[in-house]
Amino acid sequence: MTHLKHPAMTQALREAGYRLTQPRLAVLQVLQENDAGLSPEEIYRQGKTLCPTLGLVTVYRTLDLLAELGLARRVHSEQHCHSYASAGADRHYVICQACRRVIEFPCHGLDDLIAEVRQRTGYTIVGHLLELSGLCPDCQARQEM
């Protein structure tokens, strides 16, 4: 198995008390090597080449665990309601509706909006998720041809 691009993810699993099994590492690697949202079945197919003992149930359990720890997130699109992508610190995403590429982007302008929502609703805001969808430049170029 090759090295993971984000060793902080394996550290987060360890710190949460989870073992770094080969199946878990395979799921992490597949998520990190793909910039598109992948269905659990796609993750299973790709992960099986990295870890022949990987099972589909293990993929689902690992994805649930990674999502719970904030290391992966569910991505919604018209093609796949339950795709997954590797999660970073910002938790702001733009998703291509055609190729399903998922790009994380920093969004520094939300603090004022969150403060306004907190003031208007009385809620204590503990987190947020921003997901935008559209067409990436490559898919736009293909449409113009």
C-alpha positions in Angstrom: 0.0 0.0 0.0 1.4 3.4 -0.9 1.7 6.3 1.6 -1.3 8.4 2.3 -1.2 12.1 1.3 -2.6 13.2 4.6 -1.0 11.5 7.6 -3.1 13.7 9.9 -6.1 11.5 9.0 -4.4 8.3 10.3 -3.3 10.2 13.4 -6.9 11.3 13.9 -8.1 7.7 13.7 -5.4 6.6 16.2 -6.3 9.5 18.6 -9.9 8.5 18.5 -8.9 5.0 19.6 -9.3 3.2 16.2 -6.8 0.7 14.7 -5.2 1.4 11.4 -6.3 -1.8 9.6 -5.4 -2.5 6.0 -9.1 -2.2 4.9 -9.5 1.2 6.6 -6.2 2.4 5.1 -7.4 1.2 1.7 -10.6 3.2 2.0 -8.7 6.3 3.1 -6.3 5.9 0.2 -9.0 5.6 -2.4 -10.7 8.8 -1.0 -7.5 10.7 -1.0 -6.5 9.6 -4.6 -9.8 10.7 -6.1 -11.1 14.2 -6.4 -14.6 13.0 -7.4 -17.3 11.9 -5.0 -17.3 8.2 -5.1 -20.1 5.8 -4.2 -19.4 3.1 -1.6 -19.4 0.5 -4.4 -16.8 2.5 -6.3 -14.7 2.8 -3.2 -15.0 -0.9 -2.7 -14.0 -1.7 -6.3 -10.9 0.5 -6.1 -10.1 -0.4 -2.5 -10.2 -4.2 -3.4 -7.1 -3.7 -5.6 -5.2 -2.3 -2.6 -6.6 -4.7 0.0 -8.0 -8.0 -1.4 -9.7 -8.8 1.9 -11.7 -5.6 1.8 -15.4 -6.2 2.1 -18.3 -4.0 1.1 -19.7 -3.9 4.7 -16.3 -2.8 5.9 -16.4 0.0 3.4 -19.8 1.3 4.7 -18.7 1.0 8.3 -15.4 2.8 7.6 -17.2 5.6 5.7 -19.5 6.1 8.6 -16.6 6.2 11.0 -14.6 8.6 8.8 -17.7 10.9 8.4 -18.3 10.8 12.1 -14.6 11.9 12.7 -14.8 14.6 10.0 -12.3 12.8 7.8 -14.8 12.1 5.0 -18.1 13.6 4.1 -21.1 12.7 2.2 -21.5 14.4 -1.2 -24.9 14.8 -2.8 -25.3 15.0 -6.5 -27.9 14.1 -9.0 -26.1 10.8 -9.9 -25.2 9.6 -6.4 -27.1 10.7 -3.3 -24.6 9.0 -1.1 -21.1 9.6 -2.5 -18.2 10.3 -0.3 -15.1 12.5 -0.6 -12.1 13.2 1.6 -12.8 16.0 4.0 -10.5 18.8 4.9 -10.5 21.6 7.4 -12.7 24.1 5.6 -15.7 21.9 4.8 -16.7 24.1 1.9 -17.1 22.3 -1.5 -17.9 22.9 -5.1 -19.1 19.8 -7.0 -19.1 19.3 -10.7 -22.5 18.0 -11.8 -21.0 16.3 -14.8 -17.8 14.6 -13.7 -18.5 14.7 -9.9 -15.1 16.3 -9.1 -15.2 17.7 -5.6 -13.0 20.7 -4.8 -12.6 22.1 -1.3 -12.3 25.8 -1.1 -11.6 28.3 1.7 -14.5 30.6 2.5 -13.6 33.4 4.8 -16.7 35.5 4.3 -19.1 33.4 6.3 -18.3 34.8 9.8 -20.7 37.8 9.4 -23.4 35.6 8.0 -23.1 33.1 10.8 -23.2 36.0 13.4 -26.4 37.3 11.7 -28.1 33.9 11.7 -27.1 33.5 15.4 -28.5 36.9 16.2 -31.8 36.4 14.3 -32.5 32.8 15.5 -30.9 32.7 18.9 -29.1 29.5 17.9 -25.7 28.7 19.1 -23.9 27.8 15.8 -21.5 24.9 16.3 -20.6 24.1 12.7 -21.6 24.6 9.1 -21.2 23.0 5.7 -21.3 24.8 2.4 -21.8 22.8 -0.8 -22.0 24.5 -4.2 -22.6 22.7 -7.5 -22.0 23.6 -11.1 -19.8 22.6 -14.0 -16.0 22.5 -13.7 -13.9 24.2 -16.4 -13.1 20.9 -18.1 -16.8 19.9 -18.4 -17.7 23.4 -19.6 -15.1 23.1 -22.4 -16.5 19.7 -23.4 -20.0 21.2 -23.6 -18.8 24.0 -25.9 -17.3 21.5 -28.4 
